[in-house]
Amino acid sequence: MIRTNAYTLLCVAIRAAAVYSLVALIVALPGQLQASAQMPGVEHSASWIAALALTGLIVIALLWIYADKFARLALARPQEHSFDSDLAPSVWLGLAISAIGAWHLLAGLIDGVFWAIRLLALRGLRNEGYDPAQYALDVWPGVAATAMQFALGLVCLLRGKGLARWVQRMRYGRHAAD
């Protein structure tokens, strides 16, 4: 049995939220860039989006790096609530990353069905004067974001435990005890 406490689990939850936020940020970028390209009268909107994305990455990095500090701030007595568990904290993190992957994988599947139906509908409108060149502006950024969401969700789902071990190795230079 491994002794686990609320502090450790909150650290895992904060890091899982950082992973979720990173995937959501990556998935949102193509649509944001496409929308900014179509906005009339907005100068340098791509640079604003890049600056906001960079700010988001910095916040995500701070959440990841200082998860322990945020957990200490959130808990009055972090070591007080403890329990025995068969799972080490690295396994909890791997499970959380896999759950995030499952969420994004299913969202990608649902969005993929939406984009497939939309492409079929737009093909039907071709006979009524809709310009197929407009596909690039109307559809492909969303399709690209959905494909990225599906791929990242698949990676997180299938490699959650491996990603948790890689993070442990990058952070501490050693493997976590499983």
C-alpha positions as CSV (number, residue, x, y, z in Angstrom):
1,M,0.0,0.0,0.0
2,I,1.1,3.5,-0.8
3,R,0.2,6.3,1.6
4,T,-1.5,9.1,-0.4
5,N,-3.0,12.4,0.9
6,A,-5.3,15.1,-0.4
7,Y,-2.3,17.3,-1.3
8,T,-0.9,14.7,-3.7
9,L,-4.2,14.1,-5.4
10,L,-4.8,17.9,-5.7
11,C,-1.4,18.2,-7.3
12,V,-2.4,15.5,-9.8
13,A,-5.7,17.2,-10.5
14,I,-4.0,20.6,-11.1
15,R,-1.6,19.0,-13.5
16,A,-4.4,17.1,-15.2
17,A,-6.2,20.5,-15.7
18,A,-3.0,21.9,-17.2
19,V,-2.9,19.0,-19.7
20,Y,-6.6,19.5,-20.5
21,S,-6.0,23.2,-21.0
22,L,-3.0,22.6,-23.3
23,V,-5.0,20.3,-25.6
24,A,-7.9,22.7,-25.6
25,L,-5.6,25.6,-26.5
26,I,-4.0,23.6,-29.4
27,V,-7.4,22.6,-30.7
28,A,-8.7,26.1,-30.6
29,L,-5.9,27.8,-32.5
30,P,-6.8,26.9,-36.1
31,G,-10.4,28.2,-35.7
32,Q,-9.2,31.4,-34.0
33,L,-6.6,32.1,-36.8
34,Q,-9.2,31.4,-39.5
35,A,-11.8,33.7,-37.8
36,S,-9.2,36.5,-37.4
37,A,-8.3,36.2,-41.1
38,Q,-12.0,36.9,-42.0
39,M,-12.5,39.8,-39.7
40,P,-12.5,43.1,-41.6
41,G,-10.8,46.1,-40.1
42,V,-8.8,44.3,-37.4
43,E,-5.1,44.9,-37.9
44,H,-2.6,42.4,-36.7
45,S,-5.2,40.1,-35.2
46,A,-3.0,37.1,-35.8
47,S,-0.3,38.7,-33.6
48,W,-2.9,39.3,-30.9
49,I,-4.0,35.7,-31.1
50,A,-0.4,34.5,-30.9
51,A,0.1,36.8,-27.8
52,L,-3.0,35.4,-26.1
53,A,-1.9,31.8,-27.0
54,L,1.6,32.5,-25.5
55,T,-0.1,33.9,-22.4
56,G,-2.2,30.8,-22.1
57,L,0.9,28.6,-22.5
58,I,2.7,30.6,-19.7
59,V,-0.3,30.1,-17.4
60,I,-0.4,26.4,-18.2
61,A,3.3,26.1,-17.6
62,L,2.9,27.9,-14.2
63,L,0.1,25.6,-13.3
64,W,2.2,22.6,-14.1
65,I,5.4,23.7,-12.5
66,Y,3.8,25.2,-9.3
67,A,1.0,22.7,-8.8
68,D,2.4,21.9,-5.4
69,K,2.3,25.6,-4.3
70,F,-1.3,26.0,-5.6
71,A,-2.3,22.8,-3.8
72,R,-0.8,24.1,-0.5
73,L,-2.7,27.3,-0.9
74,A,-5.9,25.4,-1.5
75,L,-5.6,23.1,1.5
76,A,-5.5,24.3,5.0
77,R,-3.5,21.3,6.2
78,P,-2.3,19.4,3.1
79,Q,-0.9,16.4,5.0
80,E,-3.8,15.9,7.3
81,H,-6.2,13.8,5.1
82,S,-4.4,10.7,4.1
83,F,-5.4,7.2,3.0
84,D,-3.9,4.0,1.7
85,S,-4.0,3.4,-2.0
86,D,-2.8,0.7,-4.3
87,L,-2.0,3.4,-6.9
88,A,1.1,5.7,-6.8
89,P,0.6,9.4,-7.7
90,S,2.2,8.8,-11.1
91,V,-0.4,6.2,-11.8
92,W,-3.1,8.6,-10.8
93,L,-1.7,11.2,-13.2
94,G,-1.6,8.5,-16.0
95,L,-5.2,7.7,-15.3
96,A,-6.1,11.4,-15.4
97,I,-4.3,12.0,-18.7
98,S,-6.0,8.9,-20.2
99,A,-9.4,10.3,-19.0
100,I,-8.6,13.6,-20.7
101,G,-7.6,11.7,-23.8
102,A,-10.9,9.8,-23.8
103,W,-12.8,13.1,-23.5
104,H,-11.0,14.7,-26.4
105,L,-11.2,11.5,-28.5
106,L,-15.0,11.4,-28.1
107,A,-15.4,15.1,-28.7
108,G,-13.3,14.7,-31.9
109,L,-15.5,11.8,-33.1
110,I,-18.6,13.9,-32.5
111,D,-17.1,16.9,-34.2
112,G,-15.9,14.7,-37.1
113,V,-19.5,13.6,-37.7
114,F,-20.6,17.2,-37.7
115,W,-18.0,18.2,-40.2
116,A,-18.7,15.2,-42.4
117,I,-22.4,16.2,-42.5
118,R,-21.5,19.8,-43.2
119,L,-19.2,18.8,-46.1
120,L,-21.9,16.7,-47.6
121,A,-24.4,19.6,-47.3
122,L,-22.0,22.0,-48.9
123,R,-21.4,19.6,-51.8
124,G,-25.2,19.5,-52.3
125,L,-25.2,23.3,-52.4
126,R,-22.7,23.4,-55.2
127,N,-25.5,22.9,-57.7
128,E,-27.2,26.0,-56.2
129,G,-24.3,28.4,-56.8
130,Y,-22.1,27.8,-53.7
131,D,-18.5,28.2,-54.6
132,P,-16.4,25.1,-53.7
133,A,-13.4,27.4,-53.2
134,Q,-15.3,28.8,-50.2
135,Y,-14.7,25.3,-48.5
136,A,-11.2,26.4,-47.5
137,L,-12.6,29.4,-45.6
138,D,-15.7,27.7,-44.2
139,V,-14.8,24.2,-43.4
140,W,-11.1,23.2,-43.4
141,P,-9.9,25.0,-40.3
142,G,-12.6,23.3,-38.3
143,V,-11.7,19.9,-39.9
144,A,-8.1,20.5,-39.0
145,A,-8.9,21.4,-35.4
146,T,-11.1,18.3,-35.1
147,A,-8.3,16.1,-36.6
148,M,-5.8,17.5,-34.0
149,Q,-8.3,17.0,-31.2
150,F,-8.9,13.4,-32.2
151,A,-5.1,12.7,-32.6
152,L,-4.2,14.4,-29.3
153,G,-7.0,12.6,-27.6
154,L,-5.8,9.3,-29.0
155,V,-2.3,9.9,-27.8
156,C,-3.4,10.9,-24.3
157,L,-5.8,8.0,-24.0
158,L,-3.3,5.3,-25.2
159,R,-0.1,6.8,-23.8
160,G,-1.4,8.3,-20.5
161,K,0.8,6.1,-18.3
162,G,3.8,6.6,-20.5
163,L,3.3,10.4,-20.6
164,A,3.1,10.4,-16.8
165,R,6.4,8.5,-16.6
166,W,8.0,10.9,-19.2
167,V,6.9,13.9,-17.1
168,Q,8.3,12.3,-14.0
169,R,11.6,11.7,-15.7
170,M,11.8,15.2,-17.1
171,R,10.8,16.8,-13.8
172,Y,12.9,14.7,-11.4
173,G,15.4,12.8,-13.6
174,R,14.1,9.4,-12.4
175,H,11.2,7.0,-12.8
176,A,8.4,7.1,-10.3
177,A,7.7,4.0,-8.3
178,D,4.6,2.3,-9.8
